[in-house]
Amino acid sequence: MGVIIFYVLIMLLMLASMWKIYTKAGKPGWAILVPIYNIIVLLEIAGKPWWWLFLFMIPVVNFVCMIIVYVELAKSFGKGTGFAMGLLFLNVIFFPILAFGDATYVGPGGKAAE
C-alpha cells in the first residue's frame, strides 16, 4: 500500500510540474491532461513542428526525438544541455526544478535569448 501511495504522490508531483511548465510558457495547463494534445503543446513550447508527433510513434526514433525535445525545452527556459540530460534521466527532480524554480520562458528553443 505504501508503494502505491508513493507512486501516486510522484505522479501528482509530475502532473503539477508539467502544468506549471505549460503555464510558464503561456500555454493552457489543462493541456497536460489531454493525451496526444499534450505532446503537441510540448512540441510548440520546444519550437518543433507538430508532425514530430508521428516520430514519437517509431521505436528508437522516439527516444532520439525526446532527447532533442528535452534539449530544446531546456533552452526554451534558458537552461543548457546538462539540464536537459537531467530532465531525461532524473525527471522527477529536474521537472519540478524547472517548474517551481526561477526559470522563465524565453521562447521556443531559447530564440528570444539570442
N, C-alpha and C positions, 0 to 999 in steps of 0.2 A: 504494500500500500504506500509506503514511503517513497518508493521509486516512481510510482505513478504521480504522486503529488509533486515530486521534484521535476519530473518531465513536464507537467502542466505549467509549473512556475517558469521553467526555461522557455516554453512555447509562448507564454504571456509576455515575458521579457522581450523576446524576439519580435513578437507582434507589435508591442508598444514602440520598440526601437524603429522598426520599419515604418510604422505610422508617422513617427516624428521625423524621420528622414524624408519621407514623401512631403510632409507639410513644410519642412525647411526649404525644399526645392520648389515650393509653390504648386504642388500637385495635391489632389484630394487624398487625405489619409485613408479614407474608406477604400480606396483602390487596392490596398494590400489584401483586402478580404475577397476580392473577385478573382477567381482563377483565370489565368491567361492574360487578363487585362492588367494584372499587377506586374507581369513581366514586360508588357508593352510600355507601361509607365516607367518602369525601371530603365528600360532602354532609352526612353526620352530623356530621363534625368542624366544618363551617361552619355547622351549625344549619339546614340546609334540608331540606325533606321529600324522601323517596326518589323521589317521582313526578317530580321535576325531571329525573330521568334521561331521561325522554321529551322534555323540552325540548331536551336536547343533540342530539337527532336531527333537529331542524328547522333548516335553513340560516338564517343571520343571527341567529336567536333563540339558537342555541348560543353564539355569540360574546358576546352580551349577558349570558347566564346565566353564562358563565365569568368575565366581569368581576365580576359580583355575588358569585359563589362565592369568587373570589380576595380581594375586599374583606372578605368575612366570614371567610375563612381568616386573613387578616392580623389582623383584630380578635380572632379566637379566640386568637391568640398575643400579644395586647397591642400590636399594631403598627397604624399608621394607613393611610389611603388611599394615600398616597405609596408606602409599602412595597408595597401591593397592586399598584400600577402597575408597580413593579419586578418583582414576581412575574409579571406578564403579559408585559412587554416584554423583560426581562433575566432570564428564569427560570433560566438556567444559573448566574447569580451569586446571585440572591436566594433560591432554594430551599435551596442549601447554607448560606446565612447563617441562614435560619430554622431549618434542621435542626440545625446544629452550633454555632450561637451560643447566647447566654444566654436566648433567648426561651422562656417557659414557657406551657403551655396554660392558659388561664383560663376556658375554657368556650365552648360554641357561640356564635359571634358576639360573644365578649367579654362575655357576660352576667354572669359571676361578678365582673368588674371594676367593674360598675355599682353 
